[in-house]
């Protein structure tokens, strides 16, 4: 059974993956590849699908990557941008 120190290290290591995720998404964007981080996934189910049981590895982030369809009608729509005064309050 893992102790509190092991659990703390596992949590810290899991949180560090978000640094790698940010770098992955930035690099993908520079290469013209779209990405989308996914929340709400089931790590145990992913671990099972990826055959991670019995290994020291665990799923902690998921990110889809690919090229959007040229037929994507939403890609060319105007972006929604709210005026800064509606979003930022200076005090």
Residue, then its C-alpha position, 0 to 999 in steps of 0.5 A: x500500500x502506498x503511503x502519504x508521500x507516494x500519494x503526494x508524489x503521484x499527485x504532483x507528477x500528475x499535475x506536471x503533465x499539464x505543463x507538457x499538455x500546454x507545450x503539446x498544444x502550442x507545438x501542434x498549433x504552430x504546425x497547424x494541428x488543432x487540439x482540444x483537451x478533454x475533461x471528464x474522462x474516466x482514467x481507470x477506463x482509459x488505463x484499461x483500454x491502454x493496457x496500463x494495468x500492471x505498469x507504473x503509468x496512469x492516465x491523467x490528461x486526454x487531448x484530441x489532435x487533428x486537422x479540422x474538416x474543410x467542410x466545417x461551417x463553424x470554422x469560418x464564423x465570426x468569433x464571439x468577443x465581448x467588449x473589454x469593459x464588460x469583462x475587466x473591472x479596474x479598481 
